[in-house]
Amino acid sequence: MKALRFHAAKDLRLEEIAKPTSNPPSGQVLIRNTFVGICGTDLHEYVSGPIFIPVEPHPFTGTSGPQVLGHEFGGVVEAVGEGVTSVKPGDRVSVQPLIMPRSGDYFADRGLFHLSTDLALAGLSWQSGGMAEYALLNEYNVQNIPDEMTDEEAALVEPSAVAVYACDRGGVAAGSSVLVTGAGPIGVLTLLAARAAGAAQLFLSDINDTRLHLARTILPDVVTINPVRETVGDVVRSKTEGGVGCDVAIECVGNEHALKACTDAVRKQGVVVQTGLHPHENPLDWFQVTFKDIDLRGSWAYPTHYWPRVIRLIGSGLLPANKVITKRITLNEAVAEGFETLLDPAGKHLKILIDMTA
């Protein structure tokens, strides 16, 4: 089968590799992939990897490079192993890509699978990924999608789950005022998740005017801010009740200036959620954190049990995730028209999906 595999930084190869077995082992499922998204994590691996892709065999999965990429994907069940009862051949599914011990691990034993020390991901540290024609997964990695959901939307459940969890960590509720820093796919999905949770005021900060414009086409009432020209906190305070700032600020960049903007813009006793991954230590004004009585919370991935909930949100239309899709390409075009396009500083695209059926 055809697969796009990571060998080293700037070395992605479209290769012919062996198709996973058509007789899956007990508890596993073979799917034919339909759509897969290119994630910011994939871009980081392409530019600077290996980061999450293991050089030595992964302690739980035993896999190492070369690695089939892609952890935002869905497909159609081709075959199931003994004991699999939740899906059957022909079912359309979304993939929850986190792979970890199911017991005997402190966090797994408490249902916090996403916090497992031995966590792996399909498309980063597992034998299969979305950027191949087929993938072999565990039964707990696949979730049926309803008829009203498209195959494209199945590939958007994973990034949408990141966004929903970030809003949950921030306590976003009906009537909340919310600032998101970063107008990339996760940032815009976080705005959509906040609106689905009932947020009444939405603010978005980014230095890329093109992406701010794209965000306004998706959510026309969002207040967009370019920190090159305006101070984020000043704008947010000028438009919130009492001039005190927003209830929740969610950092979706992994940038120290964006995090500082969040701590400045949030009101006293507000919540700052760090979702973007910072590449290095970040100095923060801890006096302001203390003086303003701020809650500062991390948001790592998502609990694995979120899949049915996020599928309901997307399928019902409450979280119109498909609005972030700006381009569809084939696997043959993935490097030039996908990875390289997303690295363009002009930032003309949000989410690029690879059509694995094309």
C-alpha positions, 0 to 999 in steps of 0.5 A: 500500500502507499504510505507517507513516512517520516525518515528525518527532518525534511525527509518525508517519503511516499513509499510502498509498504506492506498492508497490515494483515487482513486478519487482525489480531484479537482486539484489533481493527483494520480500517481503510483510511478516508481522510487525514488532516495535517496537524501542527504536530506533523509540521513540527516533526517535518521541520525539526523532528524527530520530536515525538517520533521515537528514535529508540523503540517506544516503551509501550508499542515497541515502534520507532521510525520510519513512521507513517504520519497522520493522527487526525483521521477516519476510515471504513472498517475492513476487518475485525479481530476476535473479541471486537464487538463495538464495530463491524466491517463496513462501519464508518469510524473516527480514530481516537489515536491515543494508545497506552496501557489499559491497566497497571498504570497509575493514570490508566487505572483512574481512567486518565488514559491521556496522561499515561507515562507510556502514551503513544499515538497512531501516526507518531509512535505506532505501527500505523497512521492516517497517511497510508491506505490502511491502518491497524488499530485497537478496538478502543481507537475507533468510534462509529460516526452517525450517517449525518457526519461526513468522512471529512468530519470524521478526520476533524474529531481529533483536533476538535477534541483538543479544542473542546477539552481546552474550553472545559479546562477553562470552564467556558460556560453560557455567557462567558467572554473568551480570548483565544490567541492563535488563529490556526486550526486549533485556535479557530476550532477552540472559538467554535467549541467556546461558542458551542459551550455558550460563550457570548463574547469571542476575541481572537489574537494573531499576527497573521491578518489573512488568518484573522480574516478567515476566522471572521468569515467563520465567526463574523462576530469575533473581535480580531486583534493583531498584536503588532498594531494593538495591545491585546489586553487593552482591546479586550478590556475595552469591550468587556463588562466593567473594563475588567477583561475576559473570563477565560483566555486560551493560548493556542500558539505555544508562544511566550508573547501570546501567553503574556497577552492572555495573563494581561487580558484575563480578568482577576480570578479569570482562567488562563489555559495553555494549549499550545506546546512551548518549545522552550522555557517561557518567562512569565510575570508571576506577580500578575498571576498572583496579584490577579488571582489567576488560575493557570491551567495546562490542557494536554490532548483530551480524555479518550472518552470525549469521542462520542461527545465531540462526534455529537457536537459535530454531527448536530451542527453545534460545532461546525468543524468543517468550516476550518477546511480550506484545501483538499489534496491527494497523498501524492501532493501531501508534501508540496501542496500540504506540508510546504503550503502550511509552512508559508508565512503568509498563512493562507490556509487553516486545515488541509485534508488529504483525501486517501480515496483519491 
